[in-house]
Structure formats: C-alpha cells, structure tokens
C-alpha cells in the first residue's frame, strides 16, 4: 500500500493496514465516478465545476471502467458517470469493487453517516488550539480527510471511511472535540 508516512502511521493506528478488519469490511456509497487520465477513476463527493470537470474529492475506485457505464458522458479523455451504487472493500486509499456497480440514488452520496457519540460528550477547545488540531489532522490523514469545519470549538470531520472503532481511535488520539462522519457506509 503506497501512502505517505503520516497517512500510513495514522491508518495503521486506526487498524487500516493490509489484512485488517477494516479492509475486510464491505463499504458502499452512491456517487458519480470521474475519470481524468492519467489519474485513476474517482468516486466523487465533490466535483470541480468546469467543463469538462478537472477533478474533485472522494476515493479512488478499483475495478471499474467508467467508459463502459451506461449514461457516461465523455469530454475528450474525461469521463463522468451518472450516480452509481458502489460496493467493495476499502484499504485506506481505494474502494475495490466486489459487486458490479448499480444505479445509485442522486444526492445520497452526500449523506455522511455520523460515527461519534452524542453532543453531550463533546468538549469545545479554543480557536487557536482548534486550528493547530485541524492542521495536524490534515497532515496525518491526508486524502482520508474529505472535509473539516469548526463551529463553537468543535471540529466536524468527514473522512472517507470510519466505523465506530476507527472513530473512537481518532477521538482518543486527537481529543473529545471531534464529530466524525464517514462518507463510505459499512454494509
């Protein structure tokens, strides 16, 4: 698995290294897939608004040729599929399909699944500490961190994939001021 040292260190601590339970877990998401060569296909949480789209955020998809998907739109070498239901294993870098893609529900890919405890267990932090924490998470999680926002001393994270165990480990490492949501949903 090719990841940066920081990403590998954090993902290893979260149990997302080769052979882990997280990699055996099946995950699903409803999302369009964007192919912008030479990059691999990307299941998109967000898409850059250009024609053709130049990129987006999300997770790499293994086992899908976007050009073969019914309804895919091709702009020169860029390909965008309609929303697909994608199901497979996730190794901290890519979703490897274990089932054929199916038509997905529009908008469902933006509905993250919250995996942290109730609001009563959250402890706000000062804005300066929050900015430092946010930068550390960006550095350590890299592409796993799809979005972060701060409100009232609480940091809201959307990560590519996290079950309750991984969310608990992130909170143990970074503190009780995190709300963690997983974009990929466990099957």
C-alpha positions as CSV (number, residue, x, y, z in Angstrom):
1,X,0.0,0.0,0.0
2,X,1.5,3.3,-1.0
3,X,0.7,6.1,1.4
4,X,2.7,8.9,2.9
5,X,4.5,8.1,6.2
6,X,2.0,10.3,8.1
7,X,-1.0,8.7,6.5
8,X,0.4,5.2,7.0
9,X,1.1,5.9,10.6
10,X,-2.4,7.1,11.4
11,X,-4.2,4.5,9.3
12,X,-2.0,1.7,10.9
13,X,-3.1,3.0,14.3
14,X,-6.7,3.0,13.2
15,X,-6.4,-0.6,12.0
16,X,-6.5,0.1,8.3
17,X,-3.4,-1.7,7.1
18,X,-3.1,-4.8,5.0
19,X,-5.2,-7.7,6.3
20,X,-7.1,-5.6,8.8
21,X,-10.7,-6.0,9.8
22,X,-11.4,-2.6,8.1
23,X,-10.1,-3.9,4.8
24,X,-12.4,-7.0,5.0
25,X,-15.4,-4.8,5.8
26,X,-17.6,-4.0,2.9
27,X,-18.4,-0.3,2.2
28,X,-20.9,1.3,-0.1
29,X,-21.5,4.8,-1.4
30,X,-23.8,6.4,-4.1
31,X,-21.6,8.7,-6.2
32,X,-20.7,9.7,-9.7
33,X,-17.4,8.5,-10.9
34,X,-14.9,10.8,-12.6
35,X,-12.1,9.7,-14.8
36,X,-9.5,12.3,-15.7
37,X,-6.5,10.5,-17.2
38,X,-3.8,9.7,-16.2
39,X,-5.4,9.6,-12.7
40,X,-7.5,6.5,-11.8
41,X,-11.3,6.7,-11.5
42,X,-12.6,8.7,-8.5
43,X,-15.9,8.2,-6.8
44,X,-16.8,11.9,-6.2
45,X,-18.1,13.5,-3.1
46,X,-17.5,16.9,-4.7
47,X,-16.7,17.8,-8.3
48,X,-14.9,20.9,-9.7
49,X,-17.4,22.9,-11.7
50,X,-15.7,23.1,-15.1
51,X,-16.4,21.6,-18.4
52,X,-15.0,19.0,-18.5
53,X,-14.6,18.5,-14.8
54,X,-11.0,18.7,-13.8
55,X,-11.2,16.8,-10.5
56,X,-12.9,16.5,-7.2
57,X,-12.8,14.9,-3.8
58,X,-13.6,11.4,-2.9
59,X,-12.0,8.0,-3.1
60,X,-10.2,6.1,-5.9
61,X,-12.2,3.2,-7.4
62,X,-10.6,0.0,-8.5
63,X,-12.4,-2.5,-10.7
64,X,-14.5,0.0,-12.8
65,X,-14.0,1.2,-16.3
66,X,-16.1,4.4,-16.4
67,X,-16.3,4.4,-20.2
68,X,-18.4,1.2,-20.1
69,X,-21.1,2.6,-17.8
70,X,-24.4,3.3,-19.4
71,X,-25.1,7.1,-19.4
72,X,-21.5,8.1,-19.0
73,X,-20.6,11.4,-20.6
74,X,-17.2,11.7,-22.4
75,X,-15.4,15.0,-22.9
76,X,-12.2,14.3,-24.9
77,X,-10.5,11.9,-22.4
78,X,-12.5,12.9,-19.3
79,X,-15.4,10.6,-18.4
80,X,-18.2,11.3,-15.9
81,X,-20.7,8.5,-14.9
82,X,-24.2,9.0,-13.5
83,X,-24.6,8.3,-9.8
84,X,-23.7,4.7,-9.1
85,X,-24.1,2.5,-6.0
86,X,-20.5,1.3,-5.5
87,X,-19.8,-1.6,-3.0
88,X,-16.4,-3.0,-2.1
89,X,-13.5,-3.1,0.3
90,X,-11.6,0.0,1.3
91,X,-7.9,-0.2,2.2
92,X,-7.4,3.5,3.2
93,X,-6.6,4.5,-0.4
94,X,-9.1,2.9,-2.8
95,X,-12.5,1.3,-2.9
96,X,-12.0,-2.0,-4.7
97,X,-15.4,-3.2,-6.1
98,X,-16.6,-6.6,-5.0
99,X,-20.0,-6.2,-6.7
100,X,-21.0,-4.7,-10.1
101,X,-21.9,-1.0,-9.9
102,X,-25.7,-0.4,-9.8
103,X,-27.7,2.8,-10.5
104,X,-27.4,4.9,-7.4
105,X,-29.7,7.5,-5.7
106,X,-28.9,11.1,-6.6
107,X,-27.8,13.1,-3.6
108,X,-27.4,10.1,-1.3
109,X,-23.6,10.2,-1.6
110,X,-23.6,13.5,0.3
111,X,-25.4,12.0,3.3
112,X,-22.5,11.0,5.6
113,X,-23.0,8.6,8.5
114,X,-22.1,10.1,11.8
115,X,-20.0,7.7,13.9
116,X,-19.2,9.7,17.0
117,X,-21.0,9.9,20.4
118,X,-23.7,12.3,21.4
119,X,-23.2,16.0,21.6
120,X,-23.1,15.9,25.4
121,X,-19.8,14.1,25.3
122,X,-18.1,16.8,23.2
123,X,-15.6,19.2,24.8
124,X,-15.0,22.5,23.0
125,X,-11.5,23.9,22.6
126,X,-10.1,27.3,22.0
127,X,-9.9,28.6,18.4
128,X,-6.1,28.6,18.3
129,X,-5.9,25.0,19.5
130,X,-8.6,24.1,17.1
131,X,-6.6,25.5,14.1
132,X,-3.5,23.5,15.2
133,X,-5.6,20.4,15.6
134,X,-7.1,20.9,12.2
135,X,-3.7,21.2,10.6
136,X,-2.4,18.1,12.3
137,X,-5.4,16.1,11.1
138,X,-4.9,17.4,7.5
139,X,-1.3,16.3,7.7
140,X,-1.9,13.0,9.3
141,X,-5.0,11.9,7.4
142,X,-4.2,13.4,4.0
143,X,-6.7,12.2,1.4
144,X,-8.7,10.3,4.0
145,X,-9.9,13.7,5.3
146,X,-12.6,14.9,2.8
147,X,-13.8,17.9,4.8
148,X,-13.3,19.7,8.1
149,X,-15.2,22.6,9.6
150,X,-15.2,24.2,13.0
151,X,-18.2,25.5,14.9
152,X,-18.2,26.6,18.6
153,X,-14.9,24.9,19.4
154,X,-16.0,21.6,17.9
155,X,-14.3,20.2,14.9
156,X,-16.5,18.3,12.4
157,X,-14.7,15.9,10.1
158,X,-15.9,13.9,7.1
159,X,-13.4,11.0,6.5
160,X,-13.5,8.6,3.6
161,X,-14.3,5.6,5.8
162,X,-14.7,5.1,9.6
163,X,-16.6,2.6,11.6
164,X,-17.2,3.2,15.3
165,X,-13.9,1.7,16.3
166,X,-11.9,3.9,14.0
167,X,-13.8,7.0,15.1
168,X,-13.1,6.1,18.7
169,X,-9.4,5.8,18.0
170,X,-9.4,9.2,16.3
171,X,-11.1,10.8,19.3
172,X,-8.7,9.0,21.6
173,X,-5.7,10.3,19.7
174,X,-7.0,13.9,18.9
175,X,-9.5,14.6,21.7
176,X,-13.2,14.7,22.6
177,X,-13.9,17.8,20.5
178,X,-14.3,15.8,17.2
179,X,-17.5,15.0,15.4
180,X,-16.6,12.3,12.9
181,X,-18.7,11.2,9.9
182,X,-17.9,8.5,7.4
183,X,-18.7,9.1,3.7
184,X,-18.5,5.4,2.8
185,X,-21.2,3.5,4.7
186,X,-20.5,0.0,6.1
187,X,-22.6,-2.7,4.5
